[in-house]
Amino acid sequence: MVKREDLYGIAYYKKAVYYGSTKPDLRFRIAWNKKDDTLEAAVWKEPYCYDVTPEEEIERKVFSADDEGLCQITDWINEKAN
């Protein structure tokens, strides 16, 4: 289970991509979208990393780039993990 406090503040995502995983087998990625100042979250099943997972196996969703968006990302990742 991912908690909001497990994620960094917005300033981090403007500079770097965040990767993580939840039990039992879900991986996720959070990245800044420079074109429209949003956050994109992606989830996929193990065993592969993001770069080699087939595109059709990755689910993505766009969120607002603020604390509310990070809370929504947390909820969405946890929903996908169940």
mmCIF file as gemmi writes it, N, C-alpha and C atoms, coordinates in Angstrom:
data_model
loop_
_atom_site.group_PDB
_atom_site.id
_atom_site.type_symbol
_atom_site.label_atom_id
_atom_site.label_alt_id
_atom_site.label_comp_id
_atom_site.label_asym_id
_atom_site.label_entity_id
_atom_site.label_seq_id
_atom_site.pdbx_PDB_ins_code
_atom_site.Cartn_x
_atom_site.Cartn_y
_atom_site.Cartn_z
_atom_site.occupancy
_atom_site.B_iso_or_equiv
_atom_site.pdbx_formal_charge
_atom_site.auth_seq_id
_atom_site.auth_asym_id
_atom_site.pdbx_PDB_model_num
ATOM 1 N N . MET Axp A 1 ? 0.845 -1.181 0 1 0 ? 1 A 1
ATOM 2 C CA . MET Axp A 1 ? 0 0 0 1 0 ? 1 A 1
ATOM 3 C C . MET Axp A 1 ? 0.889 1.244 0 1 0 ? 1 A 1
ATOM 4 N N . VAL Axp A 2 ? 0.553 2.164 -0.869 1 0 ? 2 A 1
ATOM 5 C CA . VAL Axp A 2 ? 1.278 3.425 -0.959 1 0 ? 2 A 1
ATOM 6 C C . VAL Axp A 2 ? 0.541 4.464 -0.122 1 0 ? 2 A 1
ATOM 7 N N . LYS Axp A 3 ? 1.28 5.234 0.659 1 0 ? 3 A 1
ATOM 8 C CA . LYS Axp A 3 ? 0.699 6.321 1.438 1 0 ? 3 A 1
ATOM 9 C C . LYS Axp A 3 ? 1.169 7.637 0.84 1 0 ? 3 A 1
ATOM 10 N N . ARG Axp A 4 ? 0.38 8.671 1.007 1 0 ? 4 A 1
ATOM 11 C CA . ARG Axp A 4 ? 0.73 9.981 0.458 1 0 ? 4 A 1
ATOM 12 C C . ARG Axp A 4 ? 2.099 10.428 0.957 1 0 ? 4 A 1
ATOM 13 N N . GLU Axp A 5 ? 2.403 10.151 2.207 1 0 ? 5 A 1
ATOM 14 C CA . GLU Axp A 5 ? 3.69 10.581 2.754 1 0 ? 5 A 1
ATOM 15 C C . GLU Axp A 5 ? 4.862 9.796 2.174 1 0 ? 5 A 1
ATOM 16 N N . ASP Axp A 6 ? 4.588 8.694 1.464 1 0 ? 6 A 1
ATOM 17 C CA . ASP Axp A 6 ? 5.647 7.948 0.771 1 0 ? 6 A 1
ATOM 18 C C . ASP Axp A 6 ? 6.127 8.672 -0.487 1 0 ? 6 A 1
ATOM 19 N N . LEU Axp A 7 ? 5.297 9.564 -1.008 1 0 ? 7 A 1
ATOM 20 C CA . LEU Axp A 7 ? 5.631 10.285 -2.235 1 0 ? 7 A 1
ATOM 21 C C . LEU Axp A 7 ? 6.268 11.629 -1.892 1 0 ? 7 A 1
ATOM 22 N N . TYR Axp A 8 ? 7.084 12.135 -2.809 1 0 ? 8 A 1
ATOM 23 C CA . TYR Axp A 8 ? 7.749 13.418 -2.61 1 0 ? 8 A 1
ATOM 24 C C . TYR Axp A 8 ? 6.821 14.579 -2.935 1 0 ? 8 A 1
ATOM 25 N N . GLY Axp A 9 ? 7.295 15.79 -2.702 1 0 ? 9 A 1
ATOM 26 C CA . GLY Axp A 9 ? 6.553 16.993 -3.068 1 0 ? 9 A 1
ATOM 27 C C . GLY Axp A 9 ? 6.677 17.257 -4.563 1 0 ? 9 A 1
ATOM 28 N N . ILE Axp A 10 ? 5.882 18.17 -5.065 1 0 ? 10 A 1
ATOM 29 C CA . ILE Axp A 10 ? 5.811 18.483 -6.492 1 0 ? 10 A 1
ATOM 30 C C . ILE Axp A 10 ? 7.177 18.869 -7.063 1 0 ? 10 A 1
ATOM 31 N N . ALA Axp A 11 ? 7.985 19.58 -6.32 1 0 ? 11 A 1
ATOM 32 C CA . ALA Axp A 11 ? 9.292 20.023 -6.834 1 0 ? 11 A 1
ATOM 33 C C . ALA Axp A 11 ? 10.151 18.838 -7.292 1 0 ? 11 A 1
ATOM 34 N N . TYR Axp A 12 ? 10.048 17.718 -6.621 1 0 ? 12 A 1
ATOM 35 C CA . TYR Axp A 12 ? 10.828 16.531 -7.005 1 0 ? 12 A 1
ATOM 36 C C . TYR Axp A 12 ? 10.465 16.08 -8.416 1 0 ? 12 A 1
ATOM 37 N N . TYR Axp A 13 ? 9.178 16.02 -8.716 1 0 ? 13 A 1
ATOM 38 C CA . TYR Axp A 13 ? 8.715 15.492 -10.002 1 0 ? 13 A 1
ATOM 39 C C . TYR Axp A 13 ? 9.056 16.41 -11.171 1 0 ? 13 A 1
ATOM 40 N N . LYS Axp A 14 ? 9.306 17.668 -10.878 1 0 ? 14 A 1
ATOM 41 C CA . LYS Axp A 14 ? 9.728 18.583 -11.941 1 0 ? 14 A 1
ATOM 42 C C . LYS Axp A 14 ? 11.148 18.279 -12.396 1 0 ? 14 A 1
ATOM 43 N N . LYS Axp A 15 ? 11.9 17.554 -11.568 1 0 ? 15 A 1
ATOM 44 C CA . LYS Axp A 15 ? 13.3 17.269 -11.876 1 0 ? 15 A 1
ATOM 45 C C . LYS Axp A 15 ? 13.587 15.803 -12.147 1 0 ? 15 A 1
ATOM 46 N N . ALA Axp A 16 ? 12.754 14.9 -11.631 1 0 ? 16 A 1
ATOM 47 C CA . ALA Axp A 16 ? 13.052 13.468 -11.746 1 0 ? 16 A 1
ATOM 48 C C . ALA Axp A 16 ? 11.773 12.642 -11.837 1 0 ? 16 A 1
ATOM 49 N N . VAL Axp A 17 ? 11.913 11.461 -12.362 1 0 ? 17 A 1
ATOM 50 C CA . VAL Axp A 17 ? 10.818 10.495 -12.437 1 0 ? 17 A 1
ATOM 51 C C . VAL Axp A 17 ? 10.909 9.598 -11.209 1 0 ? 17 A 1
ATOM 52 N N . TYR Axp A 18 ? 9.76 9.268 -10.641 1 0 ? 18 A 1
ATOM 53 C CA . TYR Axp A 18 ? 9.709 8.429 -9.446 1 0 ? 18 A 1
ATOM 54 C C . TYR Axp A 18 ? 9.177 7.052 -9.811 1 0 ? 18 A 1
ATOM 55 N N . TYR Axp A 19 ? 9.915 6.026 -9.41 1 0 ? 19 A 1
ATOM 56 C CA . TYR Axp A 19 ? 9.493 4.643 -9.617 1 0 ? 19 A 1
ATOM 57 C C . TYR Axp A 19 ? 9.281 3.989 -8.26 1 0 ? 19 A 1
ATOM 58 N N . GLY Axp A 20 ? 8.288 3.104 -8.198 1 0 ? 20 A 1
ATOM 59 C CA . GLY Axp A 20 ? 8.042 2.377 -6.963 1 0 ? 20 A 1
ATOM 60 C C . GLY Axp A 20 ? 7.283 1.1 -7.242 1 0 ? 20 A 1
ATOM 61 N N . SER Axp A 21 ? 7.009 0.378 -6.178 1 0 ? 21 A 1
ATOM 62 C CA . SER Axp A 21 ? 6.225 -0.85 -6.312 1 0 ? 21 A 1
ATOM 63 C C . SER Axp A 21 ? 5.414 -1.071 -5.05 1 0 ? 21 A 1
ATOM 64 N N . THR Axp A 22 ? 4.359 -1.857 -5.202 1 0 ? 22 A 1
ATOM 65 C CA . THR Axp A 22 ? 3.514 -2.229 -4.084 1 0 ? 22 A 1
ATOM 66 C C . THR Axp A 22 ? 3.437 -3.743 -4.052 1 0 ? 22 A 1
ATOM 67 N N . LYS Axp A 23 ? 3.066 -4.254 -2.935 1 0 ? 23 A 1
ATOM 68 C CA . LYS Axp A 23 ? 2.873 -5.692 -2.847 1 0 ? 23 A 1
ATOM 69 C C . LYS Axp A 23 ? 1.478 -5.997 -3.355 1 0 ? 23 A 1
ATOM 70 N N . PRO Axp A 24 ? 1.195 -7.062 -4.033 1 0 ? 24 A 1
ATOM 71 C CA . PRO Axp A 24 ? 2.136 -8.144 -4.261 1 0 ? 24 A 1
ATOM 72 C C . PRO Axp A 24 ? 2.988 -7.979 -5.513 1 0 ? 24 A 1
ATOM 73 N N . ASP Axp A 25 ? 2.481 -7.38 -6.584 1 0 ? 25 A 1
ATOM 74 C CA . ASP Axp A 25 ? 3.266 -7.424 -7.827 1 0 ? 25 A 1
ATOM 75 C C . ASP Axp A 25 ? 3.028 -6.239 -8.759 1 0 ? 25 A 1
ATOM 76 N N . LEU Axp A 26 ? 2.714 -5.092 -8.222 1 0 ? 26 A 1
ATOM 77 C CA . LEU Axp A 26 ? 2.419 -3.933 -9.051 1 0 ? 26 A 1
ATOM 78 C C . LEU Axp A 26 ? 3.549 -2.915 -8.954 1 0 ? 26 A 1
ATOM 79 N N . ARG Axp A 27 ? 3.985 -2.45 -10.098 1 0 ? 27 A 1
ATOM 80 C CA . ARG Axp A 27 ? 4.994 -1.388 -10.156 1 0 ? 27 A 1
ATOM 81 C C . ARG Axp A 27 ? 4.33 -0.113 -10.647 1 0 ? 27 A 1
ATOM 82 N N . PHE Axp A 28 ? 4.93 1.047 -10.304 1 0 ? 28 A 1
ATOM 83 C CA . PHE Axp A 28 ? 4.356 2.313 -10.76 1 0 ? 28 A 1
ATOM 84 C C . PHE Axp A 28 ? 5.449 3.324 -11.059 1 0 ? 28 A 1
ATOM 85 N N . ARG Axp A 29 ? 5.033 4.331 -11.804 1 0 ? 29 A 1
ATOM 86 C CA . ARG Axp A 29 ? 5.927 5.42 -12.233 1 0 ? 29 A 1
ATOM 87 C C . ARG Axp A 29 ? 5.131 6.709 -12.177 1 0 ? 29 A 1
ATOM 88 N N . ILE Axp A 30 ? 5.737 7.772 -11.645 1 0 ? 30 A 1
ATOM 89 C CA . ILE Axp A 30 ? 5.112 9.092 -11.619 1 0 ? 30 A 1
ATOM 90 C C . ILE Axp A 30 ? 6.074 10.057 -12.291 1 0 ? 30 A 1
ATOM 91 N N . ALA Axp A 31 ? 5.57 10.782 -13.294 1 0 ? 31 A 1
ATOM 92 C CA . ALA Axp A 31 ? 6.433 11.677 -14.063 1 0 ? 31 A 1
ATOM 93 C C . ALA Axp A 31 ? 5.717 12.987 -14.357 1 0 ? 31 A 1
ATOM 94 N N . TRP Axp A 32 ? 6.506 14.041 -14.434 1 0 ? 32 A 1
ATOM 95 C CA . TRP Axp A 32 ? 6.019 15.384 -14.771 1 0 ? 32 A 1
ATOM 96 C C . TRP Axp A 32 ? 5.819 15.47 -16.279 1 0 ? 32 A 1
ATOM 97 N N . ASN Axp A 33 ? 4.685 16.015 -16.701 1 0 ? 33 A 1
ATOM 98 C CA . ASN Axp A 33 ? 4.44 16.263 -18.115 1 0 ? 33 A 1
ATOM 99 C C . ASN Axp A 33 ? 4.668 17.753 -18.345 1 0 ? 33 A 1
ATOM 100 N N . LYS Axp A 34 ? 5.771 18.098 -18.977 1 0 ? 34 A 1
ATOM 101 C CA . LYS Axp A 34 ? 6.162 19.496 -19.17 1 0 ? 34 A 1
ATOM 102 C C . LYS Axp A 34 ? 5.221 20.262 -20.079 1 0 ? 34 A 1
ATOM 103 N N . LYS Axp A 35 ? 4.591 19.566 -21.015 1 0 ? 35 A 1
ATOM 104 C CA . LYS Axp A 35 ? 3.729 20.233 -21.993 1 0 ? 35 A 1
ATOM 105 C C . LYS Axp A 35 ? 2.516 20.888 -21.359 1 0 ? 35 A 1
ATOM 106 N N . ASP Axp A 36 ? 1.905 20.209 -20.394 1 0 ? 36 A 1
ATOM 107 C CA . ASP Axp A 36 ? 0.691 20.779 -19.796 1 0 ? 36 A 1
ATOM 108 C C . ASP Axp A 36 ? 0.732 20.847 -18.268 1 0 ? 36 A 1
ATOM 109 N N . ASP Axp A 37 ? 1.935 20.753 -17.698 1 0 ? 37 A 1
ATOM 110 C CA . ASP Axp A 37 ? 2.12 20.866 -16.25 1 0 ? 37 A 1
ATOM 111 C C . ASP Axp A 37 ? 1.167 19.96 -15.463 1 0 ? 37 A 1
ATOM 112 N N . THR Axp A 38 ? 1.189 18.678 -15.79 1 0 ? 38 A 1
ATOM 113 C CA . THR Axp A 38 ? 0.417 17.68 -15.068 1 0 ? 38 A 1
ATOM 114 C C . THR Axp A 38 ? 1.347 16.559 -14.629 1 0 ? 38 A 1
ATOM 115 N N . LEU Axp A 39 ? 0.828 15.675 -13.829 1 0 ? 39 A 1
ATOM 116 C CA . LEU Axp A 39 ? 1.559 14.475 -13.441 1 0 ? 39 A 1
ATOM 117 C C . LEU Axp A 39 ? 0.918 13.278 -14.129 1 0 ? 39 A 1
ATOM 118 N N . GLU Axp A 40 ? 1.749 12.412 -14.682 1 0 ? 40 A 1
ATOM 119 C CA . GLU Axp A 40 ? 1.243 11.187 -15.28 1 0 ? 40 A 1
ATOM 120 C C . GLU Axp A 40 ? 1.692 10.019 -14.417 1 0 ? 40 A 1
ATOM 121 N N . ALA Axp A 41 ? 0.732 9.209 -14.002 1 0 ? 41 A 1
ATOM 122 C CA . ALA Axp A 41 ? 1.044 7.995 -13.258 1 0 ? 41 A 1
ATOM 123 C C . ALA Axp A 41 ? 0.833 6.815 -14.187 1 0 ? 41 A 1
ATOM 124 N N . ALA Axp A 42 ? 1.683 5.818 -14.044 1 0 ? 42 A 1
ATOM 125 C CA . ALA Axp A 42 ? 1.574 4.602 -14.837 1 0 ? 42 A 1
ATOM 126 C C . ALA Axp A 42 ? 1.733 3.408 -13.908 1 0 ? 42 A 1
ATOM 127 N N . VAL Axp A 43 ? 0.966 2.354 -14.167 1 0 ? 43 A 1
ATOM 128 C CA . VAL Axp A 43 ? 1.075 1.117 -13.393 1 0 ? 43 A 1
ATOM 129 C C . VAL Axp A 43 ? 1.2 -0.061 -14.346 1 0 ? 43 A 1
ATOM 130 N N . TRP Axp A 44 ? 1.917 -1.078 -13.897 1 0 ? 44 A 1
ATOM 131 C CA . TRP Axp A 44 ? 2.054 -2.314 -14.67 1 0 ? 44 A 1
ATOM 132 C C . TRP Axp A 44 ? 2.43 -3.437 -13.711 1 0 ? 44 A 1
ATOM 133 N N . LYS Axp A 45 ? 2.187 -4.66 -14.147 1 0 ? 45 A 1
ATOM 134 C CA . LYS Axp A 45 ? 2.511 -5.833 -13.34 1 0 ? 45 A 1
ATOM 135 C C . LYS Axp A 45 ? 3.971 -6.224 -13.517 1 0 ? 45 A 1
ATOM 136 N N . GLU Axp A 46 ? 4.554 -6.77 -12.458 1 0 ? 46 A 1
ATOM 137 C CA . GLU Axp A 46 ? 5.899 -7.317 -12.537 1 0 ? 46 A 1
ATOM 138 C C . GLU Axp A 46 ? 5.902 -8.471 -13.535 1 0 ? 46 A 1
ATOM 139 N N . PRO Axp A 47 ? 7.009 -8.923 -14.022 1 0 ? 47 A 1
ATOM 140 C CA . PRO Axp A 47 ? 8.329 -8.823 -13.438 1 0 ? 47 A 1
ATOM 141 C C . PRO Axp A 47 ? 9.201 -7.768 -14.089 1 0 ? 47 A 1
ATOM 142 N N . TYR Axp A 48 ? 8.741 -7.108 -15.153 1 0 ? 48 A 1
ATOM 143 C CA . TYR Axp A 48 ? 9.618 -6.244 -15.933 1 0 ? 48 A 1
ATOM 144 C C . TYR Axp A 48 ? 9.634 -4.807 -15.438 1 0 ? 48 A 1
ATOM 145 N N . CYS Axp A 49 ? 10.721 -4.116 -15.76 1 0 ? 49 A 1
ATOM 146 C CA . CYS Axp A 49 ? 10.806 -2.691 -15.466 1 0 ? 49 A 1
ATOM 147 C C . CYS Axp A 49 ? 10.01 -1.918 -16.525 1 0 ? 49 A 1
ATOM 148 N N . TYR Axp A 50 ? 9.83 -0.649 -16.286 1 0 ? 50 A 1
ATOM 149 C CA . TYR Axp A 50 ? 9.028 0.201 -17.164 1 0 ? 50 A 1
ATOM 150 C C . TYR Axp A 50 ? 9.535 0.19 -18.605 1 0 ? 50 A 1
ATOM 151 N N . ASP Axp A 51 ? 10.835 0.287 -18.774 1 0 ? 51 A 1
ATOM 152 C CA . ASP Axp A 51 ? 11.411 0.433 -20.11 1 0 ? 51 A 1
ATOM 153 C C . ASP Axp A 51 ? 11.234 -0.784 -21.008 1 0 ? 51 A 1
ATOM 154 N N . VAL Axp A 52 ? 11.054 -1.961 -20.443 1 0 ? 52 A 1
ATOM 155 C CA . VAL Axp A 52 ? 10.914 -3.16 -21.275 1 0 ? 52 A 1
ATOM 156 C C . VAL Axp A 52 ? 9.529 -3.795 -21.197 1 0 ? 52 A 1
ATOM 157 N N . THR Axp A 53 ? 8.631 -3.22 -20.411 1 0 ? 53 A 1
ATOM 158 C CA . THR Axp A 53 ? 7.262 -3.72 -20.36 1 0 ? 53 A 1
ATOM 159 C C . THR Axp A 53 ? 6.545 -3.302 -21.641 1 0 ? 53 A 1
ATOM 160 N N . PRO Axp A 54 ? 5.853 -4.225 -22.298 1 0 ? 54 A 1
ATOM 161 C CA . PRO Axp A 54 ? 5.102 -3.859 -23.507 1 0 ? 54 A 1
ATOM 162 C C . PRO Axp A 54 ? 4.085 -2.744 -23.22 1 0 ? 54 A 1
ATOM 163 N N . GLU Axp A 55 ? 3.996 -1.797 -24.116 1 0 ? 55 A 1
ATOM 164 C CA . GLU Axp A 55 ? 3.129 -0.628 -23.942 1 0 ? 55 A 1
ATOM 165 C C . GLU Axp A 55 ? 1.686 -1.015 -23.61 1 0 ? 55 A 1
ATOM 166 N N . GLU Axp A 56 ? 1.187 -2.068 -24.209 1 0 ? 56 A 1
ATOM 167 C CA . GLU Axp A 56 ? -0.204 -2.472 -23.99 1 0 ? 56 A 1
ATOM 168 C C . GLU Axp A 56 ? -0.437 -3.02 -22.574 1 0 ? 56 A 1
ATOM 169 N N . GLU Axp A 57 ? 0.624 -3.272 -21.834 1 0 ? 57 A 1
ATOM 170 C CA . GLU Axp A 57 ? 0.501 -3.765 -20.463 1 0 ? 57 A 1
ATOM 171 C C . GLU Axp A 57 ? 0.645 -2.65 -19.424 1 0 ? 57 A 1
ATOM 172 N N . ILE Axp A 58 ? 0.847 -1.426 -19.88 1 0 ? 58 A 1
ATOM 173 C CA . ILE Axp A 58 ? 0.995 -0.277 -18.979 1 0 ? 58 A 1
ATOM 174 C C . ILE Axp A 58 ? -0.289 0.544 -19.015 1 0 ? 58 A 1
ATOM 175 N N . GLU Axp A 59 ? -0.824 0.83 -17.836 1 0 ? 59 A 1
ATOM 176 C CA . GLU Axp A 59 ? -2.012 1.681 -17.734 1 0 ? 59 A 1
ATOM 177 C C . GLU Axp A 59 ? -1.577 3.044 -17.208 1 0 ? 59 A 1
ATOM 178 N N . ARG Axp A 60 ? -2.054 4.104 -17.857 1 0 ? 60 A 1
ATOM 179 C CA . ARG Axp A 60 ? -1.652 5.466 -17.496 1 0 ? 60 A 1
ATOM 180 C C . ARG Axp A 60 ? -2.875 6.32 -17.157 1 0 ? 60 A 1
ATOM 181 N N . LYS Axp A 61 ? -2.617 7.318 -16.337 1 0 ? 61 A 1
ATOM 182 C CA . LYS Axp A 61 ? -3.66 8.283 -16.006 1 0 ? 61 A 1
ATOM 183 C C . LYS Axp A 61 ? -2.991 9.609 -15.675 1 0 ? 61 A 1
ATOM 184 N N . VAL Axp A 62 ? -3.624 10.707 -16.057 1 0 ? 62 A 1
ATOM 185 C CA . VAL Axp A 62 ? -3.091 12.059 -15.835 1 0 ? 62 A 1
ATOM 186 C C . VAL Axp A 62 ? -3.798 12.692 -14.638 1 0 ? 62 A 1
ATOM 187 N N . PHE Axp A 63 ? -3.016 13.391 -13.827 1 0 ? 63 A 1
ATOM 188 C CA . PHE Axp A 63 ? -3.516 14.043 -12.617 1 0 ? 63 A 1
ATOM 189 C C . PHE Axp A 63 ? -3.002 15.47 -12.556 1 0 ? 63 A 1
ATOM 190 N N . SER Axp A 64 ? -3.675 16.299 -11.764 1 0 ? 64 A 1
ATOM 191 C CA . SER Axp A 64 ? -3.215 17.675 -11.577 1 0 ? 64 A 1
ATOM 192 C C . SER Axp A 64 ? -1.893 17.658 -10.811 1 0 ? 64 A 1
ATOM 193 N N . ALA Axp A 65 ? -1.063 18.624 -11.102 1 0 ? 65 A 1
ATOM 194 C CA . ALA Axp A 65 ? 0.27 18.709 -10.492 1 0 ? 65 A 1
ATOM 195 C C . ALA Axp A 65 ? 0.212 19.539 -9.215 1 0 ? 65 A 1
ATOM 196 N N . ASP Axp A 66 ? -0.451 19.001 -8.218 1 0 ? 66 A 1
ATOM 197 C CA . ASP Axp A 66 ? -0.556 19.644 -6.919 1 0 ? 66 A 1
ATOM 198 C C . ASP Axp A 66 ? -0.74 18.562 -5.864 1 0 ? 66 A 1
ATOM 199 N N . ASP Axp A 67 ? -0.882 18.963 -4.62 1 0 ? 67 A 1
ATOM 200 C CA . ASP Axp A 67 ? -0.994 17.975 -3.552 1 0 ? 67 A 1
ATOM 201 C C . ASP Axp A 67 ? -2.245 17.12 -3.715 1 0 ? 67 A 1
ATOM 202 N N . GLU Axp A 68 ? -3.326 17.719 -4.176 1 0 ? 68 A 1
ATOM 203 C CA . GLU Axp A 68 ? -4.546 16.946 -4.409 1 0 ? 68 A 1
ATOM 204 C C . GLU Axp A 68 ? -4.306 15.869 -5.466 1 0 ? 68 A 1
ATOM 205 N N . GLY Axp A 69 ? -3.576 16.224 -6.518 1 0 ? 69 A 1
ATOM 206 C CA . GLY Axp A 69 ? -3.238 15.258 -7.552 1 0 ? 69 A 1
ATOM 207 C C . GLY Axp A 69 ? -2.409 14.11 -6.998 1 0 ? 69 A 1
ATOM 208 N N . LEU Axp A 70 ? -1.465 14.4 -6.112 1 0 ? 70 A 1
ATOM 209 C CA . LEU Axp A 70 ? -0.657 13.349 -5.501 1 0 ? 70 A 1
ATOM 210 C C . LEU Axp A 70 ? -1.508 12.437 -4.613 1 0 ? 70 A 1
ATOM 211 N N . CYS Axp A 71 ? -2.486 13.007 -3.93 1 0 ? 71 A 1
ATOM 212 C CA . CYS Axp A 71 ? -3.411 12.186 -3.133 1 0 ? 71 A 1
ATOM 213 C C . CYS Axp A 71 ? -4.234 11.28 -4.047 1 0 ? 71 A 1
ATOM 214 N N . GLN Axp A 72 ? -4.681 11.816 -5.182 1 0 ? 72 A 1
ATOM 215 C CA . GLN Axp A 72 ? -5.447 11.02 -6.137 1 0 ? 72 A 1
ATOM 216 C C . GLN Axp A 72 ? -4.579 9.922 -6.751 1 0 ? 72 A 1
ATOM 217 N N . ILE Axp A 73 ? -3.323 10.222 -7.023 1 0 ? 73 A 1
ATOM 218 C CA . ILE Axp A 73 ? -2.4 9.211 -7.543 1 0 ? 73 A 1
ATOM 219 C C . ILE Axp A 73 ? -2.249 8.082 -6.529 1 0 ? 73 A 1
ATOM 220 N N . THR Axp A 74 ? -2.079 8.436 -5.267 1 0 ? 74 A 1
ATOM 221 C CA . THR Axp A 74 ? -1.958 7.432 -4.203 1 0 ? 74 A 1
ATOM 222 C C . THR Axp A 74 ? -3.177 6.514 -4.188 1 0 ? 74 A 1
ATOM 223 N N . ASP Axp A 75 ? -4.358 7.104 -4.231 1 0 ? 75 A 1
ATOM 224 C CA . ASP Axp A 75 ? -5.591 6.308 -4.239 1 0 ? 75 A 1
ATOM 225 C C . ASP Axp A 75 ? -5.676 5.419 -5.469 1 0 ? 75 A 1
ATOM 226 N N . TRP Axp A 76 ? -5.322 5.967 -6.628 1 0 ? 76 A 1
ATOM 227 C CA . TRP Axp A 76 ? -5.415 5.213 -7.872 1 0 ? 76 A 1
ATOM 228 C C . TRP Axp A 76 ? -4.46 4.023 -7.878 1 0 ? 76 A 1
ATOM 229 N N . ILE Axp A 77 ? -3.226 4.241 -7.437 1 0 ? 77 A 1
ATOM 230 C CA . ILE Axp A 77 ? -2.249 3.142 -7.375 1 0 ? 77 A 1
ATOM 231 C C . ILE Axp A 77 ? -2.741 2.054 -6.425 1 0 ? 77 A 1
ATOM 232 N N . ASN Axp A 78 ? -3.242 2.454 -5.27 1 0 ? 78 A 1
ATOM 233 C CA . ASN Axp A 78 ? -3.742 1.466 -4.309 1 0 ? 78 A 1
ATOM 234 C C . ASN Axp A 78 ? -4.946 0.706 -4.836 1 0 ? 78 A 1
ATOM 235 N N . GLU Axp A 79 ? -5.801 1.393 -5.573 1 0 ? 79 A 1
ATOM 236 C CA . GLU Axp A 79 ? -6.956 0.733 -6.197 1 0 ? 79 A 1
ATOM 237 C C . GLU Axp A 79 ? -6.475 -0.32 -7.199 1 0 ? 79 A 1
ATOM 238 N N . LYS Axp A 80 ? -5.475 0.014 -7.998 1 0 ? 80 A 1
ATOM 239 C CA . LYS Axp A 80 ? -4.933 -0.914 -8.995 1 0 ? 80 A 1
ATOM 240 C C . LYS Axp A 80 ? -4.213 -2.088 -8.339 1 0 ? 80 A 1
ATOM 241 N N . ALA Axp A 81 ? -3.691 -1.89 -7.138 1 0 ? 81 A 1
ATOM 242 C CA . ALA Axp A 81 ? -2.953 -2.949 -6.449 1 0 ? 81 A 1
ATOM 243 C C . ALA Axp A 81 ? -3.894 -4.007 -5.854 1 0 ? 81 A 1
ATOM 244 N N . ASN Axp A 82 ? -5.148 -3.659 -5.693 1 0 ? 82 A 1
ATOM 245 C CA . ASN Axp A 82 ? -6.111 -4.62 -5.104 1 0 ? 82 A 1
ATOM 246 C C . ASN Axp A 82 ? -6.77 -5.479 -6.141 1 0 ? 82 A 1
